[in-house]
Amino acid sequence: MRFETLSIERAAERKIAGAELHQLKLWRESKPDAPEGRWFTDFGSFKICGEGRFPKTFLLNGQAATGEEI
């Protein structure tokens, strides 16, 4: 999965805290398999959404995500 397209600045804009970014780091290090289409992972206070091997955006808690949950 390629994370170069997802910026830390975007996480800061969404007010995602450092501890939550640590959760994201651990998830990333687990090398999850991403489906070809749209997907998301719910971290409780935020979601990360992507398509194929590319993460695309962060969603805040309460915002609806589409695709397969991984």
PQR file with spaces between the fields and no chain letter, atoms N, CA, C, O and H, PARSE charges and radii, in Angstrom:
ATOM       1  N    MET     1       0.853   -1.167    0.000 -0.4000 1.5000
ATOM       2  CA   MET     1       0.000    0.000    0.000 -0.0000 2.0000
ATOM       3  C    MET     1       0.901    1.231    0.000  0.5500 1.7000
ATOM       4  O    MET     1       1.890    1.275    0.731 -0.5500 1.4000
ATOM       5  N    ARG     2       0.573    2.209   -0.795 -0.4000 1.5000
ATOM       6  CA   ARG     2       1.404    3.409   -0.927 -0.0000 2.0000
ATOM       7  C    ARG     2       0.820    4.552   -0.115  0.5500 1.7000
ATOM       8  O    ARG     2      -0.328    4.950   -0.315 -0.5500 1.4000
ATOM       9  H    ARG     2      -0.231    2.174   -1.388  0.4000 1.0000
ATOM      10  N    PHE     3       1.623    5.075    0.802 -0.4000 1.5000
ATOM      11  CA   PHE     3       1.167    6.167    1.652 -0.0000 2.0000
ATOM      12  C    PHE     3       1.763    7.502    1.252  0.5500 1.7000
ATOM      13  O    PHE     3       1.489    8.510    1.902 -0.5500 1.4000
ATOM      14  H    PHE     3       2.555    4.752    0.964  0.4000 1.0000
ATOM      15  N    GLU     4       2.562    7.540    0.210 -0.4000 1.5000
ATOM      16  CA   GLU     4       3.168    8.798   -0.212 -0.0000 2.0000
ATOM      17  C    GLU     4       2.119    9.823   -0.624  0.5500 1.7000
ATOM      18  O    GLU     4       2.369   11.028   -0.573 -0.5500 1.4000
ATOM      19  H    GLU     4       2.784    6.721   -0.318  0.4000 1.0000
ATOM      20  N    THR     5       0.946    9.346   -1.032 -0.4000 1.5000
ATOM      21  CA   THR     5      -0.099   10.246   -1.512 -0.0000 2.0000
ATOM      22  C    THR     5      -0.921   10.865   -0.389  0.5500 1.7000
ATOM      23  O    THR     5      -1.718   11.772   -0.629 -0.5500 1.4000
ATOM      24  H    THR     5       0.743    8.367   -1.073  0.4000 1.0000
ATOM      25  N    LEU     6      -0.736   10.385    0.822 -0.4000 1.5000
ATOM      26  CA   LEU     6      -1.529   10.850    1.957 -0.0000 2.0000
ATOM      27  C    LEU     6      -0.627   11.664    2.876  0.5500 1.7000
ATOM      28  O    LEU     6       0.339   11.127    3.418 -0.5500 1.4000
ATOM      29  H    LEU     6      -0.089    9.648    1.017  0.4000 1.0000
ATOM      30  N    SER     7      -0.919   12.932    3.060 -0.4000 1.5000
ATOM      31  CA   SER     7      -0.002   13.803    3.781 -0.0000 2.0000
ATOM      32  C    SER     7      -0.348   13.949    5.257  0.5500 1.7000
ATOM      33  O    SER     7      -1.507   13.854    5.662 -0.5500 1.4000
ATOM      34  H    SER     7      -1.704   13.368    2.620  0.4000 1.0000
ATOM      35  N    ILE     8       0.685   14.181    6.035 -0.4000 1.5000
ATOM      36  CA   ILE     8       0.513   14.464    7.456 -0.0000 2.0000
ATOM      37  C    ILE     8      -0.223   15.788    7.624  0.5500 1.7000
ATOM      38  O    ILE     8      -0.969   15.968    8.587 -0.5500 1.4000
ATOM      39  H    ILE     8       1.626   14.259    5.706  0.4000 1.0000
ATOM      40  N    GLU     9      -0.014   16.715    6.690 -0.4000 1.5000
ATOM      41  CA   GLU     9      -0.719   17.995    6.750 -0.0000 2.0000
ATOM      42  C    GLU     9      -2.231   17.778    6.679  0.5500 1.7000
ATOM      43  O    GLU     9      -2.997   18.460    7.359 -0.5500 1.4000
ATOM      44  H    GLU     9       0.592   16.568    5.909  0.4000 1.0000
ATOM      45  N    ARG    10      -2.649   16.826    5.852 -0.4000 1.5000
ATOM      46  CA   ARG    10      -4.082   16.522    5.737 -0.0000 2.0000
ATOM      47  C    ARG    10      -4.607   15.971    7.059  0.5500 1.7000
ATOM      48  O    ARG    10      -5.720   16.298    7.469 -0.5500 1.4000
ATOM      49  H    ARG    10      -2.027   16.271    5.300  0.4000 1.0000
ATOM      50  N    ALA    11      -3.821   15.146    7.720 -0.4000 1.5000
ATOM      51  CA   ALA    11      -4.215   14.627    9.029 -0.0000 2.0000
ATOM      52  C    ALA    11      -4.348   15.773   10.026  0.5500 1.7000
ATOM      53  O    ALA    11      -5.280   15.791   10.830 -0.5500 1.4000
ATOM      54  H    ALA    11      -2.917   14.880    7.386  0.4000 1.0000
ATOM      55  N    ALA    12      -3.430   16.720    9.980 -0.4000 1.5000
ATOM      56  CA   ALA    12      -3.494   17.869   10.885 -0.0000 2.0000
ATOM      57  C    ALA    12      -4.731   18.713   10.609  0.5500 1.7000
ATOM      58  O    ALA    12      -5.374   19.195   11.542 -0.5500 1.4000
ATOM      59  H    ALA    12      -2.673   16.705    9.327  0.4000 1.0000
ATOM      60  N    GLU    13      -5.070   18.896    9.334 -0.4000 1.5000
ATOM      61  CA   GLU    13      -6.285   19.644    8.979 -0.0000 2.0000
ATOM      62  C    GLU    13      -7.524   18.987    9.564  0.5500 1.7000
ATOM      63  O    GLU    13      -8.470   19.671    9.956 -0.5500 1.4000
ATOM      64  H    GLU    13      -4.548   18.504    8.576  0.4000 1.0000
ATOM      65  N    ARG    14      -7.520   17.678    9.623 -0.4000 1.5000
ATOM      66  CA   ARG    14      -8.654   16.921   10.164 -0.0000 2.0000
ATOM      67  C    ARG    14      -8.585   16.795   11.686  0.5500 1.7000
ATOM      68  O    ARG    14      -9.437   16.155   12.302 -0.5500 1.4000
ATOM      69  H    ARG    14      -6.752   17.122    9.304  0.4000 1.0000
ATOM      70  N    LYS    15      -7.564   17.409   12.286 -0.4000 1.5000
ATOM      71  CA   LYS    15      -7.377   17.422   13.738 -0.0000 2.0000
ATOM      72  C    LYS    15      -7.251   16.004   14.308  0.5500 1.7000
ATOM      73  O    LYS    15      -7.848   15.676   15.333 -0.5500 1.4000
ATOM      74  H    LYS    15      -6.871   17.929   11.785  0.4000 1.0000
ATOM      75  N    ILE    16      -6.470   15.184   13.628 -0.4000 1.5000
ATOM      76  CA   ILE    16      -6.190   13.833   14.096 -0.0000 2.0000
ATOM      77  C    ILE    16      -4.981   13.912   15.012  0.5500 1.7000
ATOM      78  O    ILE    16      -3.915   14.370   14.601 -0.5500 1.4000
ATOM      79  H    ILE    16      -5.984   15.451   12.795  0.4000 1.0000
ATOM      80  N    ALA    17      -5.142   13.468   16.249 -0.4000 1.5000
ATOM      81  CA   ALA    17      -4.114   13.600   17.285 -0.0000 2.0000
ATOM      82  C    ALA    17      -2.952   12.632   17.053  0.5500 1.7000
ATOM      83  O    ALA    17      -3.066   11.655   16.313 -0.5500 1.4000
ATOM      84  H    ALA    17      -6.008   13.096   16.583  0.4000 1.0000
ATOM      85  N    GLY    18      -1.847   12.935   17.702 -0.4000 1.5000
ATOM      86  CA   GLY    18      -0.644   12.117   17.585 -0.0000 2.0000
ATOM      87  C    GLY    18      -0.857   10.667   17.975  0.5500 1.7000
ATOM      88  O    GLY    18      -0.360    9.767   17.298 -0.5500 1.4000
ATOM      89  H    GLY    18      -1.755   13.729   18.303  0.4000 1.0000
ATOM      90  N    ALA    19      -1.592   10.424   19.062 -0.4000 1.5000
ATOM      91  CA   ALA    19      -1.855    9.047   19.496 -0.0000 2.0000
ATOM      92  C    ALA    19      -2.645    8.290   18.436  0.5500 1.7000
ATOM      93  O    ALA    19      -2.427    7.099   18.217 -0.5500 1.4000
ATOM      94  H    ALA    19      -1.995   11.155   19.612  0.4000 1.0000
ATOM      95  N    GLU    20      -3.557    8.988   17.787 -0.4000 1.5000
ATOM      96  CA   GLU    20      -4.340    8.359   16.726 -0.0000 2.0000
ATOM      97  C    GLU    20      -3.471    8.086   15.502  0.5500 1.7000
ATOM      98  O    GLU    20      -3.646    7.072   14.826 -0.5500 1.4000
ATOM      99  H    GLU    20      -3.734    9.956   17.965  0.4000 1.0000
ATOM     100  N    LEU    21      -2.543    8.983   15.220 -0.4000 1.5000
ATOM     101  CA   LEU    21      -1.619    8.747   14.111 -0.0000 2.0000
ATOM     102  C    LEU    21      -0.723    7.549   14.403  0.5500 1.7000
ATOM     103  O    LEU    21      -0.294    6.847   13.488 -0.5500 1.4000
ATOM     104  H    LEU    21      -2.401    9.806   15.769  0.4000 1.0000
ATOM     105  N    HIS    22      -0.443    7.322   15.683 -0.4000 1.5000
ATOM     106  CA   HIS    22       0.340    6.138   16.060 -0.0000 2.0000
ATOM     107  C    HIS    22      -0.436    4.861   15.720  0.5500 1.7000
ATOM     108  O    HIS    22       0.149    3.887   15.248 -0.5500 1.4000
ATOM     109  H    HIS    22      -0.791    7.892   16.427  0.4000 1.0000
ATOM     110  N    GLN    23      -1.752    4.867   15.959 -0.4000 1.5000
ATOM     111  CA   GLN    23      -2.592    3.727   15.566 -0.0000 2.0000
ATOM     112  C    GLN    23      -2.469    3.489   14.061  0.5500 1.7000
ATOM     113  O    GLN    23      -2.340    2.351   13.611 -0.5500 1.4000
ATOM     114  H    GLN    23      -2.227    5.659   16.343  0.4000 1.0000
ATOM     115  N    LEU    24      -2.509    4.567   13.299 -0.4000 1.5000
ATOM     116  CA   LEU    24      -2.384    4.475   11.842 -0.0000 2.0000
ATOM     117  C    LEU    24      -1.023    3.899   11.462  0.5500 1.7000
ATOM     118  O    LEU    24      -0.930    3.069   10.558 -0.5500 1.4000
ATOM     119  H    LEU    24      -2.614    5.491   13.664  0.4000 1.0000
ATOM     120  N    LYS    25       0.026    4.335   12.145 -0.4000 1.5000
ATOM     121  CA   LYS    25       1.378    3.835   11.877 -0.0000 2.0000
ATOM     122  C    LYS    25       1.449    2.331   12.110  0.5500 1.7000
ATOM     123  O    LYS    25       1.999    1.600   11.286 -0.5500 1.4000
ATOM     124  H    LYS    25      -0.050    5.009   12.879  0.4000 1.0000
ATOM     125  N    LEU    26       0.895    1.865   13.228 -0.4000 1.5000
ATOM     126  CA   LEU    26       0.908    0.432   13.530 -0.0000 2.0000
ATOM     127  C    LEU    26       0.128   -0.357   12.486  0.5500 1.7000
ATOM     128  O    LEU    26       0.549   -1.438   12.074 -0.5500 1.4000
ATOM     129  H    LEU    26       0.448    2.458   13.897  0.4000 1.0000
ATOM     130  N    TRP    27      -0.999    0.182   12.064 -0.4000 1.5000
ATOM     131  CA   TRP    27      -1.811   -0.474   11.039 -0.0000 2.0000
ATOM     132  C    TRP    27      -1.029   -0.561    9.732  0.5500 1.7000
ATOM     133  O    TRP    27      -1.009   -1.600    9.072 -0.5500 1.4000
ATOM     134  H    TRP    27      -1.342    1.060   12.399  0.4000 1.0000
ATOM     135  N    ARG    28      -0.395    0.534    9.377 -0.4000 1.5000
ATOM     136  CA   ARG    28       0.404    0.576    8.142 -0.0000 2.0000
ATOM     137  C    ARG    28       1.529   -0.448    8.192  0.5500 1.7000
ATOM     138  O    ARG    28       1.793   -1.135    7.205 -0.5500 1.4000
ATOM     139  H    ARG    28      -0.412    1.378    9.913  0.4000 1.0000
ATOM     140  N    GLU    29       2.197   -0.553    9.347 -0.4000 1.5000
ATOM     141  CA   GLU    29       3.300   -1.497    9.501 -0.0000 2.0000
ATOM     142  C    GLU    29       2.833   -2.947    9.414  0.5500 1.7000
ATOM     143  O    GLU    29       3.637   -3.838    9.141 -0.5500 1.4000
ATOM     144  H    GLU    29       1.983    0.005   10.149  0.4000 1.0000
ATOM     145  N    SER    30       1.545   -3.192    9.642 -0.4000 1.5000
ATOM     146  CA   SER    30       1.005   -4.554    9.534 -0.0000 2.0000
ATOM     147  C    SER    30       0.846   -4.986    8.073  0.5500 1.7000
ATOM     148  O    SER    30       0.511   -6.137    7.794 -0.5500 1.4000
ATOM     149  H    SER    30       0.891   -2.468    9.863  0.4000 1.0000
ATOM     150  N    LYS    31       1.088   -4.061    7.148 -0.4000 1.5000
ATOM     151  CA   LYS    31       1.013   -4.312    5.706 -0.0000 2.0000
ATOM     152  C    LYS    31      -0.324   -4.941    5.304  0.5500 1.7000
ATOM     153  O    LYS    31      -0.359   -6.056    4.782 -0.5500 1.4000
ATOM     154  H    LYS    31       1.360   -3.126    7.374  0.4000 1.0000
ATOM     155  N    PRO    32      -1.412   -4.227    5.548 -0.5600 1.5000
ATOM     156  CA   PRO    32      -2.726   -4.781    5.211  0.2800 2.0000
ATOM     157  C    PRO    32      -2.901   -4.934    3.699  0.5500 1.7000
ATOM     158  O    PRO    32      -2.362   -4.158    2.911 -0.5500 1.4000
ATOM     159  N    ASP    33      -3.659   -5.946    3.324 -0.4000 1.5000
ATOM     160  CA   ASP    33      -3.989   -6.144    1.912 -0.0000 2.0000
ATOM     161  C    ASP    33      -5.170   -5.259    1.561  0.5500 1.7000
ATOM     162  O    ASP    33      -6.199   -5.293    2.236 -0.5500 1.4000
ATOM     163  H    ASP    33      -4.097   -6.577    3.965  0.4000 1.0000
ATOM     164  N    ALA    34      -5.028   -4.480    0.523 -0.4000 1.5000
ATOM     165  CA   ALA    34      -6.113   -3.606    0.081 -0.0000 2.0000
ATOM     166  C    ALA    34      -6.780   -4.206   -1.146  0.5500 1.7000
ATOM     167  O    ALA    34      -6.098   -4.689   -2.049 -0.5500 1.4000
ATOM     168  H    ALA    34      -4.192   -4.452   -0.025  0.4000 1.0000
ATOM     169  N    PRO    35      -8.108   -4.182   -1.187 -0.5600 1.5000
ATOM     170  CA   PRO    35      -8.797   -4.673   -2.381  0.2800 2.0000
ATOM     171  C    PRO    35      -8.576   -3.723   -3.557  0.5500 1.7000
ATOM     172  O    PRO    35      -8.098   -2.604   -3.371 -0.5500 1.4000
ATOM     173  N    GLU    36      -8.916   -4.160   -4.746 -0.4000 1.5000
ATOM     174  CA   GLU    36      -8.745   -3.336   -5.948 -0.0000 2.0000
ATOM     175  C    GLU    36      -9.622   -2.085   -5.934  0.5500 1.7000
ATOM     176  O    GLU    36      -9.205   -1.029   -6.409 -0.5500 1.4000
ATOM     177  H    GLU    36      -9.304   -5.069   -4.898  0.4000 1.0000
ATOM     178  N    GLY    37     -10.819   -2.201   -5.397 -0.4000 1.5000
ATOM     179  CA   GLY    37     -11.751   -1.077   -5.402 -0.0000 2.0000
ATOM     180  C    GLY    37     -11.605   -0.192   -4.173  0.5500 1.7000
ATOM     181  O    GLY    37     -10.539   -0.110   -3.563 -0.5500 1.4000
ATOM     182  H    GLY    37     -11.158   -3.059   -5.011  0.4000 1.0000
ATOM     183  N    ARG    38     -12.703    0.466   -3.829 -0.4000 1.5000
ATOM     184  CA   ARG    38     -12.715    1.361   -2.666 -0.0000 2.0000
ATOM     185  C    ARG    38     -12.691    0.559   -1.371  0.5500 1.7000
ATOM     186  O    ARG    38     -13.250   -0.534   -1.285 -0.5500 1.4000
ATOM     187  H    ARG    38     -13.569    0.400   -4.324  0.4000 1.0000
ATOM     188  N    TRP    39     -12.024    1.133   -0.360 -0.4000 1.5000
ATOM     189  CA   TRP    39     -11.918    0.494    0.939 -0.0000 2.0000
ATOM     190  C    TRP    39     -11.795    1.561    2.014  0.5500 1.7000
ATOM     191  O    TRP    39     -11.559    2.733    1.722 -0.5500 1.4000
ATOM     192  H    TRP    39     -11.569    2.020   -0.430  0.4000 1.0000
ATOM     193  N    PHE    40     -11.961    1.133    3.276 -0.4000 1.5000
ATOM     194  CA   PHE    40     -11.739    2.023    4.413 -0.0000 2.0000
ATOM     195  C    PHE    40     -11.376    1.202    5.637  0.5500 1.7000
ATOM     196  O    PHE    40     -11.680    0.012    5.716 -0.5500 1.4000
ATOM     197  H    PHE    40     -12.152    0.180    3.514  0.4000 1.0000
ATOM     198  N    THR    41     -10.727    1.848    6.582 -0.4000 1.5000
ATOM     199  CA   THR    41     -10.441    1.274    7.891 -0.0000 2.0000
ATOM     200  C    THR    41     -10.900    2.276    8.928  0.5500 1.7000
ATOM     201  O    THR    41     -10.572    3.460    8.849 -0.5500 1.4000
ATOM     202  H    THR    41     -10.480    2.814    6.517  0.4000 1.0000
ATOM     203  N    ASP    42     -11.658    1.804    9.898 -0.4000 1.5000
ATOM     204  CA   ASP    42     -12.226    2.654   10.946 -0.0000 2.0000
ATOM     205  C    ASP    42     -11.354    2.562   12.192  0.5500 1.7000
ATOM     206  O    ASP    42     -11.187    1.484   12.763 -0.5500 1.4000
ATOM     207  H    ASP    42     -11.926    0.842    9.963  0.4000 1.0000
ATOM     208  N    PHE    43     -10.799    3.698   12.610 -0.4000 1.5000
ATOM     209  CA   PHE    43      -9.973    3.766   13.805 -0.0000 2.0000
ATOM     210  C    PHE    43     -10.741    4.320   15.002  0.5500 1.7000
ATOM     211  O    PHE    43     -10.144    4.607   16.039 -0.5500 1.4000
ATOM     212  H    PHE    43     -10.935    4.573   12.146  0.4000 1.0000
ATOM     213  N    GLY    44     -12.035    4.470   14.872 -0.4000 1.5000
ATOM     214  CA   GLY    44     -12.867    4.981   15.961 -0.0000 2.0000
ATOM     215  C    GLY    44     -13.098    6.471   15.848  0.5500 1.7000
ATOM     216  O    GLY    44     -14.228    6.905   15.625 -0.5500 1.4000
ATOM     217  H    GLY    44     -12.521    4.237   14.030  0.4000 1.0000
ATOM     218  N    SER    45     -12.055    7.258   15.996 -0.4000 1.5000
ATOM     219  CA   SER    45     -12.206    8.709   15.921 -0.0000 2.0000
ATOM     220  C    SER    45     -11.983    9.242   14.502  0.5500 1.7000
ATOM     221  O    SER    45     -12.258   10.411   14.230 -0.5500 1.4000
ATOM     222  H    SER    45     -11.137    6.906   16.176  0.4000 1.0000
ATOM     223  N    PHE    46     -11.491    8.401   13.610 -0.4000 1.5000
ATOM     224  CA   PHE    46     -11.326    8.778   12.209 -0.0000 2.0000
ATOM     225  C    PHE    46     -11.301    7.519   11.355  0.5500 1.7000
ATOM     226  O    PHE    46     -11.145    6.408   11.861 -0.5500 1.4000
ATOM     227  H    PHE    46     -11.267    7.452   13.831  0.4000 1.0000
ATOM     228  N    LYS    47     -11.455    7.711   10.070 -0.4000 1.5000
ATOM     229  CA   LYS    47     -11.354    6.622    9.098 -0.0000 2.0000
ATOM     230  C    LYS    47     -10.339    7.031    8.041  0.5500 1.7000
ATOM     231  O    LYS    47     -10.198    8.211    7.718 -0.5500 1.4000
ATOM     232  H    LYS    47     -11.582    8.614    9.658  0.4000 1.0000
ATOM     233  N    ILE    48      -9.642    6.047    7.513 -0.4000 1.5000
ATOM     234  CA   ILE    48      -8.795    6.281    6.353 -0.0000 2.0000
ATOM     235  C    ILE    48      -9.455    5.551    5.193  0.5500 1.7000
ATOM     236  O    ILE    48      -9.855    4.395    5.327 -0.5500 1.4000
ATOM     237  H    ILE    48      -9.757    5.088    7.775  0.4000 1.0000
ATOM     238  N    CYS    49      -9.568    6.224    4.060 -0.4000 1.5000
ATOM     239  CA   CYS    49     -10.245    5.666    2.888 -0.0000 2.0000
ATOM     240  C    CYS    49      -9.279    5.645    1.716  0.5500 1.7000
ATOM     241  O    CYS    49      -8.422    6.519    1.578 -0.5500 1.4000
ATOM     242  H    CYS    49      -9.244    7.164    3.952  0.4000 1.0000
ATOM     243  N    GLY    50      -9.434    4.638    0.883 -0.4000 1.5000
ATOM     244  CA   GLY    50      -8.577    4.555   -0.281 -0.0000 2.0000
ATOM     245  C    GLY    50      -9.217    3.784   -1.406  0.5500 1.7000
ATOM     246  O    GLY    50     -10.369    3.355   -1.332 -0.5500 1.4000
ATOM     247  H    GLY    50     -10.130    3.929    0.995  0.4000 1.0000
ATOM     248  N    GLU    51      -8.429    3.622   -2.455 -0.4000 1.5000
ATOM     249  CA   GLU    51      -8.860    2.844   -3.610 -0.0000 2.0000
ATOM     250  C    GLU    51      -7.650    2.090   -4.129  0.5500 1.7000
ATOM     251  O    GLU    51      -6.615    2.684   -4.433 -0.5500 1.4000
ATOM     252  H    GLU    51      -7.494    3.971   -2.515  0.4000 1.0000
ATOM     253  N    GLY    52      -7.789    0.776   -4.227 -0.4000 1.5000
ATOM     254  CA   GLY    52      -6.644   -0.035   -4.609 -0.0000 2.0000
ATOM     255  C    GLY    52      -5.548    0.101   -3.571  0.5500 1.7000
ATOM     256  O    GLY    52      -5.820    0.070   -2.371 -0.5500 1.4000
ATOM     257  H    GLY    52      -8.630    0.293   -3.981  0.4000 1.0000
ATOM     258  N    ARG    53      -4.329    0.248   -4.015 -0.4000 1.5000
ATOM     259  CA   ARG    53      -3.224    0.356   -3.057 -0.0000 2.0000
ATOM     260  C    ARG    53      -2.950    1.782   -2.593  0.5500 1.7000
ATOM     261  O    ARG    53      -1.968    2.031   -1.894 -0.5500 1.4000
ATOM     262  H    ARG    53      -4.108    0.273   -4.990  0.4000 1.0000
ATOM     263  N    PHE    54      -3.819    2.723   -2.979 -0.4000 1.5000
ATOM     264  CA   PHE    54      -3.591    4.122   -2.652 -0.0000 2.0000
ATOM     265  C    PHE    54      -4.562    4.648   -1.602  0.5500 1.7000
ATOM     266  O    PHE    54      -5.762    4.720   -1.867 -0.5500 1.4000
ATOM     267  H    PHE    54      -4.617    2.521   -3.547  0.4000 1.0000
ATOM     268  N    PRO    55      -4.076    5.017   -0.415 -0.5600 1.5000
ATOM     269  CA   PRO    55      -4.923    5.735    0.541  0.2800 2.0000
ATOM     270  C    PRO    55      -5.258    7.101   -0.052  0.5500 1.7000
ATOM     271  O    PRO    55      -4.403    7.732   -0.674 -0.5500 1.4000
ATOM     272  N    LYS    56      -6.490    7.560    0.135 -0.4000 1.5000
ATOM     273  CA   LYS    56      -6.929    8.802   -0.504 -0.0000 2.0000
ATOM     274  C    LYS    56      -7.237    9.927    0.475  0.5500 1.7000
ATOM     275  O    LYS    56      -6.859   11.073    0.231 -0.5500 1.4000
ATOM     276  H    LYS    56      -7.184    7.047    0.640  0.4000 1.0000
ATOM     277  N    THR    57      -7.920    9.620    1.588 -0.4000 1.5000
ATOM     278  CA   THR    57      -8.351   10.701    2.472 -0.0000 2.0000
ATOM     279  C    THR    57      -8.630   10.192    3.874  0.5500 1.7000
ATOM     280  O    THR    57      -8.753    8.990    4.110 -0.5500 1.4000
ATOM     281  H    THR    57      -8.227    8.689    1.786  0.4000 1.0000
ATOM     282  N    PHE    58      -8.724   11.133    4.793 -0.4000 1.5000
ATOM     283  CA   PHE    58      -9.166   10.873    6.155 -0.0000 2.0000
ATOM     284  C    PHE    58     -10.597   11.364    6.293  0.5500 1.7000
ATOM     285  O    PHE    58     -10.948   12.411    5.748 -0.5500 1.4000
ATOM     286  H    PHE    58      -8.623   12.109    4.601  0.4000 1.0000
ATOM     287  N    LEU    59     -11.420   10.625    7.010 -0.4000 1.5000
ATOM     288  CA   LEU    59     -12.764   11.072    7.361 -0.0000 2.0000
ATOM     289  C    LEU    59     -12.850   11.166    8.873  0.5500 1.7000
ATOM     290  O    LEU    59     -12.246   10.369    9.591 -0.5500 1.4000
ATOM     291  H    LEU    59     -11.135    9.775    7.452  0.4000 1.0000
ATOM     292  N    LEU    60     -13.598   12.136    9.347 -0.4000 1.5000
ATOM     293  CA   LEU    60     -13.811   12.278   10.782 -0.0000 2.0000
ATOM     294  C    LEU    60     -14.882   11.315   11.253  0.5500 1.7000
ATOM     295  O    LEU    60     -15.677   10.812   10.458 -0.5500 1.4000
ATOM     296  H    LEU    60     -14.089   12.784    8.765  0.4000 1.0000
ATOM     297  N    ASN    61     -14.895   11.063   12.560 -0.4000 1.5000
ATOM     298  CA   ASN    61     -15.926   10.229   13.159 -0.0000 2.0000
ATOM     299  C    ASN    61     -17.292   10.792   12.780  0.5500 1.7000
ATOM     300  O    ASN    61     -17.522   11.997   12.885 -0.5500 1.4000
ATOM     301  H    ASN    61     -14.249   11.472   13.205  0.4000 1.0000
ATOM     302  N    GLY    62     -18.184    9.931   12.345 -0.4000 1.5000
ATOM     303  CA   GLY    62     -19.509   10.371   11.938 -0.0000 2.0000
ATOM     304  C    GLY    62     -19.655   10.551   10.439  0.5500 1.7000
ATOM     305  O    GLY    62     -20.776   10.578    9.932 -0.5500 1.4000
ATOM     306  H    GLY    62     -17.998    8.952   12.259  0.4000 1.0000
ATOM     307  N    GLN    63     -18.546   10.677    9.718 -0.4000 1.5000
ATOM     308  CA   GLN    63     -18.620   10.775    8.265 -0.0000 2.0000
ATOM     309  C    GLN    63     -18.687    9.363    7.686  0.5500 1.7000
ATOM     310  O    GLN    63     -17.962    8.467    8.119 -0.5500 1.4000
ATOM     311  H    GLN    63     -17.635   10.655   10.130  0.4000 1.0000
ATOM     312  N    ALA    64     -19.558    9.179    6.710 -0.4000 1.5000
ATOM     313  CA   ALA    64     -19.770    7.856    6.124 -0.0000 2.0000
ATOM     314  C    ALA    64     -18.673    7.510    5.122  0.5500 1.7000
ATOM     315  O    ALA    64     -18.277    8.333    4.296 -0.5500 1.4000
ATOM     316  H    ALA    64     -20.147    9.907    6.358  0.4000 1.0000
ATOM     317  N    ALA    65     -18.199    6.288    5.214 -0.4000 1.5000
ATOM     318  CA   ALA    65     -17.211    5.776    4.269 -0.0000 2.0000
ATOM     319  C    ALA    65     -17.884    4.780    3.335  0.5500 1.7000
ATOM     320  O    ALA    65     -18.884    4.156    3.691 -0.5500 1.4000
ATOM     321  H    ALA    65     -18.520    5.619    5.884  0.4000 1.0000
ATOM     322  N    THR    66     -17.327    4.637    2.140 -0.4000 1.5000
ATOM     323  CA   THR    66     -17.851    3.658    1.191 -0.0000 2.0000
ATOM     324  C    THR    66     -16.767    2.649    0.865  0.5500 1.7000
ATOM     325  O    THR    66     -15.578    2.926    1.025 -0.5500 1.4000
ATOM     326  H    THR    66     -16.514    5.143    1.851  0.4000 1.0000
ATOM     327  N    GLY    67     -17.173    1.499    0.416 -0.4000 1.5000
ATOM     328  CA   GLY    67     -16.231    0.466    0.027 -0.0000 2.0000
ATOM     329  C    GLY    67     -16.151   -0.639    1.053  0.5500 1.7000
ATOM     330  O    GLY    67     -16.955   -0.712    1.983 -0.5500 1.4000
ATOM     331  H    GLY    67     -18.138    1.273    0.286  0.4000 1.0000
ATOM     332  N    GLU    68     -15.168   -1.495    0.866 -0.4000 1.5000
ATOM     333  CA   GLU    68     -14.963   -2.653    1.731 -0.0000 2.0000
ATOM     334  C    GLU    68     -14.181   -2.247    2.973  0.5500 1.7000
ATOM     335  O    GLU    68     -13.166   -1.559    2.869 -0.5500 1.4000
ATOM     336  H    GLU    68     -14.515   -1.435    0.111  0.4000 1.0000
ATOM     337  N    GLU    69     -14.644   -2.668    4.143 -0.4000 1.5000
ATOM     338  CA   GLU    69     -13.898   -2.383    5.368 -0.0000 2.0000
ATOM     339  C    GLU    69     -12.755   -3.376    5.491  0.5500 1.7000
ATOM     340  O    GLU    69     -12.954   -4.588    5.404 -0.5500 1.4000
ATOM     341  H    GLU    69     -15.469   -3.227    4.227  0.4000 1.0000
ATOM     342  N    ILE    70     -11.550   -2.843    5.695 -0.4000 1.5000
ATOM     343  CA   ILE    70     -10.387   -3.721    5.890 -0.0000 2.0000
ATOM     344  C    ILE    70      -9.742   -3.437    7.227  0.5500 1.7000
ATOM     345  O    ILE    70      -8.748   -4.071    7.579 -0.5500 1.4000
ATOM     346  H    ILE    70     -11.389   -1.859    5.765  0.4000 1.0000
